[in-house]
Structures are given as C-alpha cells and as structure tokens.
C-alpha cells in the first residue's frame, strides 16, 4: 500500500473511519478485481494530494464481509466518502482521477 493509504478492517472501521475527525475515503476492493487494480493508482494519488485534509484507506471485501455488508457494497470497486461518521458520497466502478477529485473536492 502507498504511504498515505491505510488498511481498514471490520475491527478498526469504527475507530479509523466513523470516529475520524477528518473526512475518510474508503476503497472497498478485492485483490482479484481488475477494475480495483486500475483504480488504485488514482486513489493513491488523491491520498497524497489531499494528505492532511482527507484520510484514505482500503478495505478488502473478502476479508471484511461485515463492514462491506453493512454498507451494502454489492459491486467493487466502491468508494465511500465518510464525513462525521456518515456516507456523503458513493462512487461505484472505475472512474478517472479527475472525476474522483471532483467528487471529493465538493466535500472538503
């Protein structure tokens, strides 16, 4: 994982995401998912660009089914932006880096 991208789990989700004092972008993904691998460099780039304003992390849906199920993640990649413990933005599927940035910027 990139330096600015955390790894979230079912066990850490409440503390790392829901109780965060900054907005959090969660990338729901799996290692076997081609579009997830294509999206990863965009997520990592945004994490670097917005360090300090936004926390970014990945959650492997195969290993963390409880959290993926709680947020009804049915297709991956799915990006959820949490602010104050609530989902503010949802992006499903591959998007360009510019589209990702536009979606995030309106919440920061």
C-alpha positions in Angstrom: 0.0 0.0 0.0 1.1 3.6 -0.6 2.4 5.6 2.3 -0.8 7.7 2.5 -3.2 4.8 2.2 -4.3 2.9 5.3 -5.7 -0.6 5.5 -9.1 -0.7 7.2 -10.7 -3.8 8.7 -14.0 -4.8 10.3 -12.2 -4.5 13.7 -10.8 -1.0 13.0 -13.6 0.5 11.0 -15.4 2.3 13.8 -12.3 3.9 15.2 -10.5 4.6 11.9 -13.4 5.7 9.8 -16.6 6.5 11.7 -14.9 8.4 14.6 -12.3 10.2 12.4 -12.1 14.0 12.8 -11.3 14.4 9.1 -13.3 13.0 6.1 -12.4 9.4 5.1 -12.4 7.8 1.7 -12.8 4.1 1.9 -11.9 2.0 -1.2 -13.8 -1.3 -1.0 -11.8 -3.7 -3.1 -10.5 -7.2 -3.6 -7.2 -8.5 -5.0 -8.8 -10.4 -7.8 -10.8 -7.3 -9.1 -9.3 -5.9 -12.3 -11.1 -2.5 -12.1 -10.0 -2.2 -8.5 -6.4 -2.6 -9.5 -6.9 0.1 -12.3 -8.5 2.5 -9.8 -5.8 2.0 -7.1 -3.2 4.5 -8.6 -5.9 7.2 -8.7 -6.8 6.5 -5.0 -3.1 6.6 -4.0 -2.5 9.9 -6.0 -5.5 11.6 -4.3 -4.3 10.3 -0.9 -1.0 12.1 -1.5 -2.6 15.3 -2.9 -5.1 15.6 -0.1 -2.9 14.4 2.9 -4.0 16.3 6.0 -7.4 17.1 4.6 -8.6 13.6 3.9 -7.8 10.1 5.3 -7.7 7.4 2.6 -7.8 3.6 3.2 -8.7 0.3 1.6 -11.0 -2.4 2.9 -10.7 -5.8 1.4 -14.3 -7.1 1.0 -13.3 -10.7 1.0 -11.6 -10.4 4.4 -14.1 -7.9 5.9 -17.6 -9.0 4.9 -19.3 -7.5 8.0 -18.4 -3.9 7.0 -19.0 -4.5 3.3 -22.4 -5.9 4.1 -23.3 -3.2 6.5 -22.8 -0.6 3.7 -24.5 -2.8 1.1 -21.4 -3.0 -1.1 -22.6 -5.2 -4.0 -20.1 -4.3 -6.7 -16.4 -3.3 -6.5 -14.7 -1.1 -6.7 -16.9 1.0 -4.5 -15.6 4.2 -2.9 -17.5 5.7 0.0 -16.6 9.1 1.5 -17.4 9.4 5.2 -17.8 12.7 7.0 -18.8 12.8 10.6 -19.5 9.0 10.5 -22.0 9.3 7.7 -21.7 8.4 4.0 -21.5 11.7 2.0 -20.6 10.3 -1.4 -20.6 7.0 -3.2 -18.7 6.1 -6.4 -19.2 2.6 -7.9 -16.9 1.3 -10.6 -13.8 2.7 -12.2 -13.6 6.5 -12.5 -10.8 8.7 -13.8 -8.6 10.6 -11.3 -10.2 13.9 -12.4 -13.7 12.6 -11.8 -12.6 11.2 -8.4 -11.1 14.6 -7.4 -14.2 16.5 -8.5 -16.4 14.2 -6.4 -14.2 14.6 -3.3 -13.4 18.4 -3.6 -17.1 19.3 -3.2 -17.0 17.7 0.3 -13.6 19.1 1.5 
